[in-house]
Amino acid sequence: MSETKSAMTGKKRPRILVALAVALALAFGTCGNYGCAQQGPQENNPAGETPQKTELQIFAANSLEKALPQVQELYVQKNQGVTFADTQFKASGDLVEQIKAGATPDLLVTASAGSMDTASSNGSIDDATRKTMFENDLVLVCGTSSDVSIQSLSDVTRDDITAIAIGDGETVPAGQYANQALNTIGMYSDASGKGGSYDSSFEPKVRTASSVGNAAKYVESGDCQIGFVYSSDLYRYSGIKTAFTVPSSAHKPIVYPGAVLKSSANADAAADFLDFCLNDPDAQRVWSQYGFEVA
């Protein structure tokens, strides 16, 4: 009897070992003479390696605050290990000054070539990475329920137009473009759009805004009858509509340059994201949805 029991026990032991081996293989991977093939990460990472984690910091023009986060989300979905710190959306001039004062983002996107030129002069950006990303139009907007009629740029001088929202020309590119246009009708003294003054008959109408978004909000809230903003801002604010499109000949071309910062610790990833913004079909659809024309 003891021999039979011993024989049965001897037969069962290998089965138990095989069962344990199978369980371990399922839990930790299929092992053979040449090591273990791990399960799980292979689908998105064939090498089975943990992707290096990279956090990108972007400083971007205020007018990109709706579209850019969606493009960032697309990039994260398609690139393991990449995340974004809270993107700073401000007037381009303010962003350039922050960088000059010591801020260290990986990527800068401005709403004017002039702002990026200043960043270049400051030695802040890697000029070899600079690319023109988008184009835009300057428009005069009014509230959606407004019946104000603007047929020409000179209509802003009419007596019935008493409050006009304009971005601060010293820091807000949209304000500079507006001032350039106003210069063509004699209402602003400097053709560059900054450093000048408004005509004494026009100055009381001006409500200075700290960003193009705030200029749109002034009109949306009814604080101003009309305001100078980008055509893309119509996709950000539901309470405004186009009253007049400013002729492109009245101001410098509205372009959005992007560039990697010299101080970036993630220069390669920042350059890759910049390329993604311009060339990925899904990203292009987002830009188009918000009224930006990819250059």
C-alpha positions as CSV (number, residue, x, y, z in Angstrom):
1,M,0.0,0.0,0.0
2,S,2.8,2.4,0.9
3,E,4.5,1.6,-2.4
4,T,1.3,2.3,-4.4
5,K,0.8,5.6,-2.6
6,S,4.4,6.5,-3.2
7,A,4.1,5.7,-6.8
8,M,1.0,7.8,-7.2
9,T,2.7,10.7,-5.3
10,G,5.6,10.4,-7.6
11,K,3.4,10.8,-10.7
12,K,1.5,13.8,-9.3
13,R,4.6,15.9,-8.5
14,P,5.6,16.7,-12.1
15,R,2.0,17.8,-12.8
16,I,2.1,20.2,-10.0
17,L,5.4,21.6,-11.1
18,V,4.1,22.0,-14.7
19,A,1.0,23.9,-13.4
20,L,3.2,26.2,-11.4
21,A,5.4,26.8,-14.4
22,V,2.4,27.7,-16.6
23,A,1.1,30.0,-14.0
24,L,4.4,31.8,-13.7
25,A,4.7,32.1,-17.5
26,L,1.3,33.6,-17.8
27,A,2.0,36.1,-15.0
28,F,5.5,37.2,-16.0
29,G,5.9,36.2,-19.6
30,T,6.8,33.2,-21.7
31,C,10.3,32.0,-20.8
32,G,12.6,29.9,-22.8
33,N,16.3,29.2,-23.2
34,Y,16.9,32.7,-24.4
35,G,15.1,34.7,-21.7
36,C,11.5,35.9,-21.1
37,A,9.2,37.7,-23.5
38,Q,7.3,40.2,-21.4
39,Q,3.6,40.8,-22.1
40,G,1.5,44.0,-22.1
41,P,3.8,46.9,-23.2
42,Q,4.7,45.2,-26.5
43,E,1.6,46.6,-28.3
44,N,2.8,50.2,-28.1
45,N,6.4,49.6,-27.4
46,P,7.7,46.6,-29.4
47,A,11.2,46.7,-27.7
48,G,9.5,46.1,-24.4
49,E,11.3,49.1,-23.0
50,T,9.8,51.7,-20.7
51,P,9.6,54.9,-22.7
52,Q,11.6,57.9,-21.3
53,K,9.3,60.4,-19.6
54,T,9.4,63.9,-21.1
55,E,7.5,67.0,-19.9
56,L,7.3,69.8,-22.4
57,Q,6.6,73.4,-21.4
58,I,5.1,75.7,-24.0
59,F,4.6,79.5,-24.0
60,A,2.0,80.4,-26.7
61,A,0.1,83.4,-27.9
62,N,-3.2,84.0,-26.2
63,S,-5.2,83.3,-29.4
64,L,-4.1,79.6,-29.3
65,E,-5.6,78.8,-25.9
66,K,-8.5,76.7,-27.3
67,A,-6.8,74.9,-30.2
68,L,-3.3,74.1,-28.8
69,P,-4.4,72.0,-25.8
70,Q,-6.4,69.7,-28.2
71,V,-3.3,69.3,-30.4
72,Q,-1.2,68.5,-27.3
73,E,-3.7,65.9,-26.3
74,L,-3.4,64.3,-29.8
75,Y,0.4,64.3,-29.4
76,V,0.3,62.6,-26.0
77,Q,-2.0,59.9,-27.4
78,K,0.5,59.1,-30.2
79,N,3.7,59.5,-28.2
80,Q,4.3,57.4,-25.1
81,G,6.1,59.1,-22.2
82,V,5.4,62.7,-23.3
83,T,3.3,65.1,-21.2
84,F,2.8,68.8,-21.1
85,A,3.2,71.2,-18.2
86,D,0.5,73.9,-17.9
87,T,0.9,75.9,-21.1
88,Q,1.2,79.7,-20.6
89,F,-1.1,81.6,-22.9
90,K,-0.4,85.3,-22.8
91,A,0.3,88.3,-25.0
92,S,3.3,87.5,-27.2
93,G,5.3,90.4,-25.9
94,D,4.7,89.4,-22.3
95,L,5.9,85.9,-23.0
96,V,9.1,87.1,-24.7
97,E,9.8,89.3,-21.6
98,Q,9.2,86.4,-19.2
99,I,11.8,84.3,-21.1
100,K,14.3,87.2,-21.1
101,A,13.8,87.4,-17.4
102,G,14.7,83.8,-16.9
103,A,11.7,81.6,-17.7
104,T,12.7,78.4,-19.4
105,P,10.0,76.9,-21.6
106,D,10.9,74.4,-24.3
107,L,8.9,76.0,-27.1
108,L,7.7,79.5,-27.9
109,V,4.8,80.3,-30.3
110,T,4.0,84.0,-30.9
111,A,1.4,85.8,-32.9
112,S,3.8,88.0,-34.8
113,A,7.1,87.7,-36.5
114,G,8.2,90.9,-34.6
115,S,7.8,89.2,-31.2
116,M,9.8,86.2,-32.3
117,D,12.5,88.5,-33.8
118,T,12.8,90.1,-30.3
119,A,13.2,86.6,-28.8
120,S,15.9,85.9,-31.4
121,S,17.7,89.2,-30.6
122,N,17.6,88.3,-26.9
123,G,19.4,85.1,-27.7
124,S,16.4,83.1,-26.4
125,I,15.6,80.8,-29.3
126,D,17.4,78.4,-31.6
127,D,17.0,80.2,-34.9
128,A,17.5,77.0,-36.9
129,T,14.3,75.6,-35.4
130,R,12.1,78.6,-36.2
131,K,9.1,77.9,-38.5
132,T,6.1,79.9,-39.6
133,M,3.2,77.9,-38.3
134,F,-0.1,79.8,-39.1
135,E,-1.6,82.8,-40.8
136,N,-4.6,84.8,-39.7
137,D,-6.8,87.8,-40.6
138,L,-7.6,91.0,-38.6
139,V,-11.3,91.7,-38.3
140,L,-13.5,94.2,-36.6
141,V,-16.1,92.5,-34.5
142,C,-19.4,93.5,-32.9
143,G,-21.8,91.7,-30.6
144,T,-24.0,89.0,-32.2
145,S,-27.1,91.1,-31.5
146,S,-25.6,94.4,-32.6
147,D,-26.8,96.2,-35.7
148,V,-23.7,98.3,-36.0
149,S,-22.6,98.7,-39.6
150,I,-18.9,99.0,-40.6
151,Q,-18.4,99.4,-44.3
152,S,-14.8,100.7,-44.3
153,L,-11.9,101.2,-41.9
154,S,-12.6,104.9,-41.7
155,D,-16.0,104.2,-40.2
156,V,-14.3,103.7,-36.8
157,T,-14.0,107.5,-36.7
158,R,-17.8,108.1,-36.8
159,D,-19.4,109.9,-33.9
160,D,-21.7,107.0,-33.1
161,I,-18.8,104.7,-32.5
162,T,-17.7,105.5,-29.0
163,A,-15.9,102.4,-27.6
164,I,-13.4,100.3,-29.5
165,A,-11.4,97.4,-28.0
166,I,-7.8,97.3,-29.1
167,G,-5.0,95.2,-27.7
168,D,-2.1,97.0,-26.0
169,G,0.2,97.8,-28.9
170,E,3.3,97.4,-26.7
171,T,2.7,93.7,-26.0
172,V,-0.3,92.4,-28.0
173,P,0.4,91.7,-31.7
174,A,-3.3,92.1,-32.6
175,G,-3.1,95.6,-31.1
176,Q,0.0,96.3,-33.2
177,Y,-1.8,95.1,-36.4
178,A,-4.8,97.3,-35.5
179,N,-2.6,100.3,-34.9
180,Q,-0.8,99.7,-38.2
181,A,-4.2,99.8,-39.9
182,L,-5.3,102.9,-38.0
183,N,-2.1,104.6,-39.1
184,T,-3.3,104.3,-42.7
185,I,-6.2,106.5,-41.9
186,G,-4.3,108.9,-39.8
187,M,-5.6,107.7,-36.4
188,Y,-2.2,106.3,-35.1
189,S,1.1,108.1,-35.3
190,D,3.6,105.2,-35.8
191,A,3.4,102.9,-38.8
192,S,5.0,100.0,-36.8
193,G,1.9,99.9,-34.6
194,K,3.7,100.5,-31.3
195,G,5.5,103.4,-29.6
196,G,3.1,105.9,-31.1
197,S,-0.1,107.7,-30.0
198,Y,-3.7,107.9,-31.2
199,D,-5.2,111.0,-32.8
200,S,-6.7,113.3,-30.1
201,S,-10.2,112.8,-31.7
202,F,-9.9,109.1,-31.7
203,E,-8.1,108.3,-28.3
204,P,-11.3,108.7,-26.2
205,K,-12.8,105.8,-28.0
206,V,-10.0,103.4,-27.3
207,R,-10.4,100.7,-24.6
208,T,-7.0,99.1,-24.2
209,A,-7.0,95.3,-23.7
210,S,-4.2,93.2,-22.2
211,S,-4.7,90.4,-24.7
212,V,-6.6,89.8,-28.0
213,G,-8.9,87.5,-26.0
214,N,-9.8,90.4,-23.6
215,A,-10.5,92.6,-26.6
216,A,-13.0,90.0,-27.8
217,K,-14.5,89.8,-24.3
218,Y,-15.0,93.5,-24.1
219,V,-17.2,93.3,-27.2
220,E,-18.9,90.1,-26.2
221,S,-19.9,91.7,-22.8
222,G,-21.2,94.9,-24.5
223,D,-18.5,97.1,-22.9
224,C,-17.3,98.0,-26.4
225,Q,-19.3,98.4,-29.6
226,I,-16.6,97.0,-31.8
227,G,-13.1,95.6,-31.4
228,F,-10.0,94.5,-33.4
229,V,-9.4,90.8,-33.1
230,Y,-8.3,87.8,-35.2
231,S,-10.7,85.9,-37.4
232,S,-9.8,82.8,-35.4
233,D,-11.2,84.5,-32.3
234,L,-14.7,84.1,-33.7
235,Y,-14.3,80.4,-33.0
236,R,-13.4,81.1,-29.4
237,Y,-16.2,83.5,-28.4
238,S,-19.8,82.8,-29.3
239,G,-21.0,86.4,-28.5
240,I,-19.2,88.2,-31.4
241,K,-19.5,88.4,-35.2
242,T,-17.6,89.9,-38.0
243,A,-18.5,93.5,-38.8
244,F,-15.6,94.2,-41.2
245,T,-12.5,92.4,-42.4
246,V,-9.5,94.7,-42.4
247,P,-7.7,94.7,-45.7
248,S,-4.4,92.7,-45.4
249,S,-2.7,95.6,-47.2
250,A,-3.4,97.8,-44.1
251,H,-1.1,95.9,-41.8
252,K,1.9,93.5,-41.8
253,P,1.2,89.9,-42.6
254,I,-0.3,88.1,-39.6
255,V,1.9,85.0,-39.0
256,Y,2.6,82.7,-36.0
257,P,6.2,81.6,-35.7
258,G,7.3,78.8,-33.5
259,A,10.8,78.0,-32.2
260,V,12.6,75.8,-29.7
261,L,14.3,77.6,-26.9
262,K,18.1,77.4,-26.6
263,S,17.7,76.6,-22.9
264,S,15.4,73.7,-23.6
265,A,16.3,70.4,-21.8
266,N,14.0,68.6,-24.3
267,A,15.0,70.2,-27.5
268,D,14.5,67.1,-29.7
269,A,11.0,66.4,-28.3
270,A,10.0,70.1,-28.7
271,A,11.2,70.1,-32.3
272,D,9.2,66.9,-32.9
273,F,6.1,68.5,-31.5
274,L,6.5,71.5,-33.7
275,D,6.8,69.3,-36.7
276,F,3.7,67.4,-35.5
277,C,1.7,70.6,-35.3
278,L,2.4,71.4,-38.9
279,N,2.2,67.9,-40.5
280,D,-0.1,65.6,-38.6
281,P,-3.5,65.4,-40.4
282,D,-5.4,65.3,-37.1
283,A,-3.6,68.3,-35.8
284,Q,-4.3,70.2,-39.0
285,R,-8.0,69.5,-38.6
286,V,-7.9,71.0,-35.2
287,W,-6.2,74.2,-36.4
288,S,-8.7,74.5,-39.3
289,Q,-11.6,74.0,-36.8
290,Y,-10.5,77.1,-34.9
291,G,-9.9,79.2,-38.0
292,F,-6.1,79.0,-38.3
293,E,-4.5,78.6,-41.7
294,V,-1.5,76.3,-41.6
295,A,1.3,78.2,-43.4
